[in-house]
């Protein structure tokens, strides 16, 4: 079935990766198409039911029975089904009128009230979570020890995923985090829907502290998902809370551990607070800004300080006066530079950039950024000599290896000066990994060809094939043959044979390429008559 090429963009990269692994492991079963609906079973911790509606190649509606997808979040099981669908040949199986399915929303709306109540009673009798949610909806207050029970439930999730030392390894960490995330979204949302904003807030704090204290290998990024959810739900609770609830939430966040994570700071300084909390934030930010001057977050604290002043409707003069005290911060000068550029006062922007290069001379990344902006402004104002000097500074002093700047420098350097200057650039340590690109840029094809011959790698030759082919198609063809012959000597798997044999079709695009491909094929057959997999792949390729 045809799918739009961009369907992968609907999933986080780590979700997509796990979905692909599930599909490759053969976990997708019972894949069926009924009209626009695709259904399947995906084997995970248990068997999960997935349904996806496809219209004109676009996935328009998803459903999965796993906990992670309970809040309409795209999960790995959905991704696995789409990978399977992309490769599957599914015939249309139109359903008869008696077999046509309706949505669960339609079923609820059409079910008589008495039958609906009886069905709900039946479900609740078998599921403690549904019982909890019904009580919350009706009483608007937590049962005694409910928060304690939720904490135990979270601890059990961790216990079930960890080893005897309490450590959750890489293979289990992501699934643990997605289970915690699903629990948090489901439970906190239910509390907020019931108007129990403060209880929801404390549940989020409890989950946050548990997840950041858990010892685990989070290389797959599951922790960041939970922290994003904590931050999003905190913001929602703050927005919905009344004045006294906001103050309690604010003080709770101030007392929460921040660790190495930004979630607490982000929420404290960007939440929908009232004047009392905003004024407290000013004092807190002042203490943070006055702290360690090497703290990489200083600029962010300063920006939050400005945002808080705006939220408190402070006078523009007061904000300008405050800003002047912090001209040593790059963010302040960047704002001045941008304002000058926006006003087309280019000379003022140039002066500020020069000043900033001196002030921040110990910060190579900042100096490089200022230099790049200066090049742009010199070009805009037609100051060719200054542009040439700045490009040399950018390349030789900042170690900038972006070939765009080398090209710019070449365009404004005389033909007499350029060869010697090019050799200087080529010898720079920063250009060590760009040497081949430099040779291609400068049209030095013979040197490039010799360097590729010395490198002796097919994929490297591929990168420069289009540049070299017009220069000497015969030399490039012969180098391909030489490299293919050498690599076939050490090849030992069907995949390796297939990889090398597909280059034979590339040879056909060169002068006398068909004869060259046949010659190479014959040489392989003569040299390796017992490589049955190689001979089979050659046959499949038509040789």
C-alpha positions as CSV (number, residue, x, y, z in Angstrom):
1,X,0.0,0.0,0.0
2,X,1.4,3.4,-1.0
3,X,2.3,5.7,2.0
4,X,3.4,9.3,1.8
5,X,7.2,9.6,2.0
6,X,7.1,11.9,5.1
7,X,5.2,9.6,7.4
8,X,8.3,9.1,9.5
9,X,8.2,12.7,10.5
10,X,5.2,12.0,12.8
11,X,7.4,10.0,15.2
12,X,10.3,11.0,17.5
13,X,13.6,9.5,16.1
14,X,13.9,7.1,19.1
15,X,10.3,5.9,18.7
16,X,10.9,5.4,15.0
17,X,14.1,3.4,15.7
18,X,12.3,1.1,18.1
19,X,9.4,0.6,15.8
20,X,11.7,-0.4,13.0
21,X,13.4,-2.9,15.3
22,X,10.0,-4.4,16.2
23,X,9.1,-4.7,12.6
24,X,12.5,-6.3,11.7
25,X,12.1,-8.8,14.6
26,X,8.8,-10.0,13.1
27,X,6.6,-8.7,15.9
28,X,3.9,-7.3,13.6
29,X,1.2,-10.0,12.9
30,X,-2.4,-10.1,11.6
31,X,-1.9,-7.2,9.3
32,X,-5.2,-6.5,7.5
33,X,-6.8,-3.7,5.4
34,X,-10.5,-3.0,5.6
35,X,-11.3,0.0,3.5
36,X,-9.1,2.9,4.8
37,X,-8.4,1.1,8.1
38,X,-5.2,-0.9,8.7
39,X,-5.2,-3.2,11.7
40,X,-2.5,-5.4,13.2
41,X,-1.2,-7.0,16.4
42,X,2.2,-6.0,17.7
43,X,3.9,-8.2,20.1
44,X,5.6,-6.2,23.0
45,X,5.4,-6.7,26.7
46,X,2.0,-8.1,25.7
47,X,0.1,-8.2,22.5
48,X,-1.1,-4.7,21.5
49,X,-3.9,-3.9,19.0
50,X,-3.0,-1.2,16.5
51,X,-5.4,0.5,14.0
52,X,-4.4,3.2,11.5
53,X,-6.6,5.0,9.0
54,X,-4.9,5.8,5.7
55,X,-6.4,8.3,3.3
56,X,-4.5,9.3,0.1
57,X,-1.3,7.9,1.5
58,X,-1.6,9.9,4.7
59,X,-2.1,8.4,8.2
60,X,-5.0,10.4,9.6
61,X,-5.9,8.5,12.7
62,X,-3.9,6.2,15.0
63,X,-4.9,3.9,17.9
64,X,-2.8,1.5,20.0
65,X,-3.8,-0.3,23.1
66,X,-0.4,0.2,24.8
67,X,-0.2,2.6,27.8
68,X,2.1,5.0,26.0
69,X,-0.5,5.7,23.4
70,X,-3.4,6.3,25.8
71,X,-3.1,10.1,25.3
72,X,-2.9,10.0,21.5
73,X,0.9,9.8,21.5
74,X,2.5,8.2,18.5
75,X,4.1,5.0,19.8
76,X,6.7,2.4,18.6
77,X,3.9,-0.2,17.9
78,X,2.3,2.3,15.4
79,X,5.6,2.9,13.7
80,X,6.2,-0.9,13.5
81,X,2.9,-1.3,11.7
82,X,3.7,1.5,9.2
83,X,7.1,-0.1,8.5
84,X,5.3,-3.4,7.9
85,X,2.7,-1.7,5.8
86,X,5.3,0.0,3.6
87,X,6.8,-3.4,2.6
88,X,3.6,-5.4,2.6
89,X,1.3,-6.2,-0.4
90,X,-2.1,-6.1,1.1
91,X,-5.2,-6.8,-1.1
92,X,-8.3,-4.8,-0.5
93,X,-10.8,-6.9,1.5
94,X,-14.1,-5.0,1.4
95,X,-16.4,-5.8,4.3
96,X,-20.0,-6.7,4.0
97,X,-22.6,-4.4,5.6
98,X,-22.8,-6.8,8.5
99,X,-19.1,-6.8,9.0
100,X,-18.5,-3.0,8.8
101,X,-17.1,-1.6,12.0
102,X,-18.2,1.7,13.7
103,X,-16.0,3.8,15.9
104,X,-16.1,3.4,19.7
105,X,-17.4,7.0,19.9
106,X,-20.4,6.0,17.7
107,X,-20.9,2.9,19.8
108,X,-21.1,5.0,23.0
109,X,-23.5,7.5,21.5
110,X,-25.8,4.7,20.2
111,X,-25.8,2.5,23.4
112,X,-28.9,2.9,25.7
113,X,-28.0,4.6,29.0
114,X,-28.9,1.5,31.1
115,X,-26.8,-0.8,29.0
116,X,-23.9,1.8,29.1
117,X,-24.1,1.9,32.9
118,X,-24.1,-1.8,33.2
119,X,-21.1,-2.1,30.9
120,X,-19.2,0.5,32.9
121,X,-20.0,-1.4,36.1
122,X,-18.6,-4.5,34.6
123,X,-15.4,-2.8,33.5
124,X,-14.9,-1.1,36.8
125,X,-15.4,-4.3,38.8
126,X,-12.4,-5.7,37.0
127,X,-10.1,-2.6,36.9
128,X,-9.0,-0.7,40.0
129,X,-7.8,2.3,37.9
130,X,-11.3,2.8,36.5
131,X,-12.7,2.6,40.0
132,X,-10.2,5.3,41.1
133,X,-11.2,7.6,38.2
134,X,-14.9,7.2,38.8
135,X,-14.5,8.1,42.5
136,X,-12.3,11.1,41.6
137,X,-14.9,12.3,39.1
138,X,-17.7,12.1,41.6
139,X,-16.1,13.2,44.9
140,X,-13.5,15.7,43.6
141,X,-11.1,14.6,46.3
142,X,-8.4,11.9,46.8
143,X,-9.2,8.9,48.9
144,X,-7.0,8.5,52.0
145,X,-3.5,7.2,51.1
146,X,-4.1,7.5,47.4
147,X,-0.9,9.5,46.8
148,X,1.0,6.9,48.7
149,X,-0.5,4.1,46.6
150,X,0.5,6.0,43.4
151,X,4.0,6.4,44.7
152,X,4.1,2.6,45.4
153,X,2.8,2.0,41.9
154,X,5.7,4.1,40.4
155,X,8.2,2.3,42.6
156,X,6.9,-1.1,41.4
157,X,7.4,0.0,37.8
158,X,11.0,0.8,38.6
159,X,11.4,-2.5,40.6
160,X,10.0,-4.6,37.7
161,X,12.5,-3.0,35.3
162,X,15.6,-3.0,37.4
163,X,18.2,-5.6,38.4
164,X,19.0,-6.7,41.9
165,X,21.1,-3.5,42.5
166,X,18.2,-1.3,41.5
167,X,19.8,-0.4,38.2
168,X,17.7,-0.2,34.9
169,X,19.9,-1.1,31.9
170,X,19.7,0.3,28.4
171,X,17.4,-2.4,27.1
172,X,14.7,-1.7,29.7
173,X,15.2,2.0,30.5
174,X,13.2,3.4,27.5
175,X,10.2,1.1,28.1
176,X,10.3,2.0,31.9
177,X,10.3,5.7,31.0
178,X,7.4,5.4,28.6
179,X,5.4,3.5,31.2
180,X,6.0,6.2,33.8
181,X,5.1,8.8,31.2
182,X,1.8,7.1,30.3
183,X,0.9,6.8,34.0
184,X,1.7,10.4,34.6
185,X,-0.2,11.8,31.7
186,X,-3.2,9.6,32.4
187,X,-3.4,10.2,36.1
188,X,-2.5,13.9,36.2
189,X,-4.9,14.7,33.4
190,X,-7.7,12.9,35.2
191,X,-7.0,15.0,38.3
192,X,-7.0,18.2,36.4
193,X,-10.2,17.3,34.6
194,X,-11.7,16.8,38.0
195,X,-10.5,20.3,39.1
196,X,-8.0,18.9,41.5
197,X,-5.1,21.0,40.3
198,X,-3.0,21.0,43.4
199,X,-3.2,17.2,43.7
200,X,-2.2,16.9,40.1
201,X,0.8,19.2,40.7
202,X,2.0,17.2,43.7
203,X,1.7,14.0,41.7
204,X,3.9,15.5,39.0
205,X,6.5,16.6,41.6
206,X,6.5,13.1,43.0
207,X,7.0,11.5,39.6
208,X,9.7,14.0,38.7
209,X,11.7,13.2,41.9
210,X,11.4,9.5,41.4
211,X,12.5,9.6,37.7
212,X,15.6,11.8,38.3
213,X,16.7,9.7,41.2
214,X,16.4,6.4,39.4
215,X,19.7,4.8,38.5
216,X,19.5,3.8,34.8
217,X,21.2,3.9,31.4
218,X,19.1,6.4,29.6
219,X,21.1,6.5,26.4
220,X,17.9,6.2,24.4
221,X,16.3,9.4,25.6
222,X,13.3,8.1,27.6
223,X,14.0,10.4,30.6
224,X,13.7,13.5,28.4
225,X,10.2,12.4,27.4
226,X,9.1,12.2,31.1
227,X,10.7,15.5,31.9
228,X,9.0,17.2,29.0
229,X,5.7,15.8,30.2
230,X,6.4,17.0,33.8
231,X,7.2,20.5,32.5
232,X,4.1,20.6,30.2
233,X,1.8,19.4,33.0
234,X,3.3,21.8,35.6
235,X,2.6,24.7,33.3
236,X,-1.0,23.5,32.8
237,X,-1.5,23.2,36.6
238,X,0.0,26.7,37.2
239,X,-2.2,28.2,34.6
240,X,-5.3,26.6,36.1
241,X,-4.5,27.3,39.7
242,X,-5.9,30.1,41.8
243,X,-3.7,32.6,43.7
244,X,-3.2,30.5,46.9
245,X,-2.5,27.3,44.8
246,X,0.0,29.2,42.6
247,X,1.9,30.3,45.7
248,X,2.0,26.7,47.1
249,X,3.1,25.4,43.7
250,X,5.8,28.1,43.4
251,X,7.3,27.3,46.8
252,X,7.2,23.5,46.0
253,X,9.1,24.1,42.8
254,X,11.6,26.3,44.7
255,X,12.2,23.4,47.1
256,X,12.5,20.7,44.4
257,X,15.9,19.3,43.4
258,X,17.0,20.6,40.0
259,X,19.9,18.2,39.5
260,X,21.4,18.5,36.0
261,X,18.0,19.1,34.4
262,X,16.4,22.3,33.2
263,X,12.7,21.4,33.8
264,X,12.4,23.1,37.2
265,X,14.2,26.3,36.0
266,X,12.1,26.4,32.8
267,X,8.9,26.1,34.8
268,X,9.8,28.5,37.5
269,X,10.8,31.3,35.1
270,X,8.2,30.8,32.3
271,X,5.1,29.7,34.2
272,X,1.9,31.8,34.3
273,X,2.7,33.3,37.7
274,X,1.1,36.3,39.4
275,X,2.9,39.4,40.6
276,X,4.0,37.9,44.0
277,X,5.8,35.0,42.3
278,X,7.2,37.2,39.5
279,X,8.8,39.5,42.1
280,X,10.3,36.5,43.9
281,X,11.7,35.4,40.5
282,X,13.5,38.7,40.1
283,X,15.3,38.3,43.4
284,X,16.1,34.6,42.6
285,X,17.4,35.5,39.1
286,X,19.5,38.3,40.5
287,X,21.2,35.9,42.9
288,X,21.8,33.4,40.0
289,X,23.2,36.0,37.7
290,X,25.5,37.3,40.5
291,X,26.8,33.8,41.1
292,X,29.4,31.8,39.2
293,X,30.3,34.0,36.2
294,X,31.4,30.9,34.3
295,X,28.0,29.3,34.6
296,X,26.9,28.5,31.0
297,X,23.3,29.4,32.0
298,X,24.1,33.1,32.8
299,X,22.7,34.4,29.5
300,X,19.5,32.3,29.9
301,X,19.1,33.7,33.4
302,X,19.6,37.2,32.1
303,X,17.0,36.7,29.4
304,X,14.5,35.3,31.9
305,X,15.2,38.4,34.0
306,X,14.3,40.7,31.1
307,X,11.1,38.6,30.4
308,X,10.1,38.8,34.0
309,X,10.6,42.6,34.0
310,X,8.4,42.8,30.9
311,X,5.7,40.6,32.6
312,X,5.8,43.0,35.6
313,X,5.3,46.0,33.1
314,X,8.4,47.8,34.3
315,X,9.3,51.0,32.5
316,X,11.5,50.8,29.4
317,X,14.0,53.2,31.0
318,X,14.4,50.9,34.0
319,X,14.9,47.9,31.7
320,X,17.5,49.8,29.6
321,X,19.3,50.9,32.8
322,X,19.4,47.3,34.0
323,X,20.6,46.0,30.6
324,X,23.5,48.5,30.5
325,X,25.0,46.9,33.7
326,X,25.4,43.7,31.8
327,X,27.2,44.8,28.6
328,X,29.8,42.2,29.4
329,X,27.3,39.5,28.5
330,X,27.4,38.6,24.9
331,X,23.6,38.4,24.7
332,X,23.3,42.1,25.5
333,X,25.7,43.1,22.7
334,X,24.1,40.6,20.3
335,X,20.7,42.4,20.9
336,X,22.4,45.8,20.2
337,X,24.1,44.4,17.0
338,X,20.8,43.0,15.8
339,X,19.0,46.2,16.4
340,X,21.6,48.1,14.5
341,X,21.3,45.7,11.5
342,X,17.5,45.9,11.6
343,X,17.8,49.7,11.5
344,X,20.3,49.3,8.6
345,X,22.9,51.2,10.7
346,X,25.6,48.8,9.4
347,X,28.6,50.8,10.5
348,X,27.3,50.9,14.1
349,X,26.8,47.1,13.9
350,X,30.4,46.7,12.5
351,X,31.8,48.8,15.4
352,X,29.9,46.7,18.0
353,X,31.1,43.4,16.4
354,X,34.7,44.7,16.4
355,X,34.3,45.6,20.1
356,X,32.8,42.2,20.9
357,X,35.7,40.4,19.2
358,X,38.0,42.2,21.7
359,X,35.8,41.7,24.8
360,X,35.1,38.0,24.1
361,X,38.6,37.2,22.7
362,X,39.0,34.2,24.9
363,X,35.8,32.6,23.6
364,X,36.8,31.1,20.2
365,X,33.2,30.2,19.2
366,X,31.9,33.7,19.8
367,X,34.8,35.4,18.1
368,X,34.2,33.1,15.0
369,X,30.5,34.1,15.0
370,X,31.3,37.8,15.2
371,X,33.8,37.4,12.4
372,X,31.2,35.7,10.2
373,X,28.8,38.6,10.8
374,X,31.5,41.1,9.9
375,X,32.2,39.3,6.6
376,X,28.5,39.5,5.8
377,X,28.4,43.2,6.7
378,X,31.6,44.1,4.8
379,X,30.1,42.4,1.7
380,X,26.8,44.2,2.1
381,X,28.6,47.6,2.4
382,X,31.1,46.9,-0.4
383,X,34.2,47.0,1.8
384,X,36.2,44.4,-0.2
385,X,39.6,44.9,1.5
386,X,38.1,44.6,5.0
387,X,36.2,41.6,3.8
388,X,39.4,39.9,2.6
389,X,41.1,40.6,5.9
390,X,38.2,39.2,7.9
391,X,38.0,36.1,5.8
392,X,41.7,35.5,6.4
393,X,41.2,36.0,10.1
394,X,38.2,33.6,10.1
395,X,40.1,30.9,8.2
396,X,43.6,31.2,9.8
397,X,42.8,32.5,13.3
398,X,39.4,31.0,14.0
399,X,40.1,27.7,12.3
400,X,36.9,27.9,10.3
401,X,36.8,25.0,7.8
402,X,33.6,26.0,6.0
403,X,34.5,26.0,2.3
404,X,32.1,28.7,1.6
405,X,34.5,31.2,3.2
406,X,37.5,29.8,1.2
407,X,35.4,30.2,-2.0
408,X,34.6,33.8,-1.0
409,X,38.3,34.5,-0.3
410,X,39.3,33.1,-3.7
411,X,36.8,35.3,-5.5
412,X,38.4,38.5,-4.0
413,X,42.0,37.4,-4.2
414,X,44.2,38.1,-7.3
415,X,45.2,35.2,-9.6
416,X,48.8,35.9,-8.8
417,X,48.3,35.7,-5.0
418,X,45.9,32.8,-4.9
419,X,48.1,29.7,-5.5
420,X,50.4,30.4,-2.6
421,X,47.5,31.4,-0.4
422,X,45.7,28.2,-1.3
423,X,48.7,26.0,-0.3
424,X,48.7,27.8,3.1
425,X,45.0,27.1,3.6
426,X,45.5,23.4,2.5
427,X,48.2,23.0,5.2
428,X,46.0,24.3,8.1
429,X,45.2,21.7,10.8
430,X,41.5,22.7,10.6
431,X,41.4,21.7,6.9
432,X,42.9,18.2,7.5
433,X,39.5,16.5,6.8
434,X,38.5,19.0,4.1
435,X,41.6,18.6,1.9
436,X,39.8,16.6,-0.8
437,X,37.0,19.1,-0.9
438,X,39.5,22.0,-1.2
439,X,41.1,20.3,-4.2
440,X,37.8,19.8,-5.8
441,X,36.8,23.4,-5.1
442,X,39.9,24.7,-6.7
443,X,39.6,22.5,-9.7
444,X,42.9,20.6,-9.0
445,X,41.6,17.4,-10.4
446,X,44.9,15.6,-11.0
447,X,45.9,16.1,-7.3
448,X,42.4,15.0,-6.2
449,X,42.6,11.9,-8.4
450,X,46.0,10.9,-6.9
451,X,44.8,11.5,-3.4
452,X,41.7,9.3,-4.1
453,X,43.9,6.6,-5.6
454,X,46.0,6.7,-2.4
455,X,42.9,6.6,-0.1
456,X,41.7,3.5,-2.1
457,X,38.1,3.6,-0.8
458,X,35.1,3.2,-3.1
459,X,32.7,5.4,-1.0
460,X,35.3,8.2,-1.1
461,X,35.6,8.0,-4.9
462,X,31.8,8.1,-5.1
463,X,31.8,11.5,-3.4
464,X,34.0,13.1,-6.1
465,X,32.8,11.1,-9.1
466,X,30.7,13.9,-10.5
467,X,33.6,16.4,-10.3
468,X,36.2,14.0,-11.8
469,X,34.2,12.4,-14.5
470,X,34.2,15.4,-16.9
471,X,37.9,15.7,-16.3
472,X,38.8,12.1,-17.3
473,X,36.1,9.5,-17.4
474,X,38.6,6.9,-18.5
475,X,40.8,7.4,-15.4
476,X,37.9,7.3,-13.1
477,X,36.6,4.1,-14.7
478,X,40.0,2.4,-14.3
479,X,40.2,3.5,-10.7
480,X,36.8,2.0,-10.0
481,X,37.9,-1.3,-11.6
482,X,41.1,-1.3,-9.5
483,X,39.3,-0.6,-6.2
484,X,36.6,-3.2,-7.0
485,X,39.2,-5.8,-7.8
486,X,41.0,-5.1,-4.5
487,X,37.8,-5.2,-2.4
488,X,36.5,-8.4,-4.0
489,X,39.7,-10.1,-2.9
490,X,38.7,-9.6,0.8
491,X,34.9,-9.9,0.4
492,X,33.4,-12.9,2.3
493,X,29.6,-12.4,2.6
494,X,26.7,-12.3,0.3
495,X,26.0,-8.7,1.3
496,X,29.6,-7.7,0.4
497,X,29.3,-9.4,-2.9
498,X,26.0,-7.6,-3.7
499,X,27.5,-4.3,-2.7
500,X,30.5,-4.7,-5.1
501,X,28.5,-6.2,-8.0
502,X,26.0,-3.2,-8.0
503,X,29.0,-1.1,-9.1
504,X,29.1,-3.0,-12.4
505,X,26.1,-1.1,-13.6
506,X,27.9,2.2,-12.6
507,X,30.7,1.2,-15.0
508,X,28.2,1.0,-17.8
509,X,27.9,4.8,-17.7
510,X,31.6,5.2,-18.7
511,X,33.3,4.9,-22.1
512,X,33.7,1.2,-23.0
513,X,32.1,0.6,-19.5
514,X,30.1,-2.4,-20.6
515,X,33.2,-4.2,-21.8
516,X,35.0,-3.2,-18.6
517,X,32.2,-4.6,-16.5
518,X,32.3,-7.9,-18.4
519,X,36.1,-8.1,-18.1
520,X,35.9,-7.5,-14.3
521,X,33.1,-10.1,-14.0
522,X,35.1,-12.6,-15.9
523,X,38.2,-12.0,-13.7
524,X,36.1,-12.6,-10.6
525,X,34.6,-15.8,-11.9
526,X,38.1,-17.1,-12.8
527,X,39.7,-16.1,-9.6
528,X,36.9,-17.2,-7.2
529,X,35.1,-20.2,-8.8
530,X,34.2,-21.7,-5.4
531,X,32.4,-18.6,-4.1
532,X,28.9,-19.8,-4.8
533,X,27.2,-16.8,-3.2
534,X,29.2,-14.4,-5.3
535,X,28.4,-16.4,-8.5
536,X,24.7,-16.4,-7.5
537,X,24.7,-12.6,-7.0
538,X,26.4,-12.1,-10.4
539,X,23.8,-14.3,-12.0
540,X,21.0,-12.3,-10.4
541,X,22.6,-9.1,-11.7
542,X,22.6,-10.5,-15.2
543,X,26.3,-11.4,-15.5
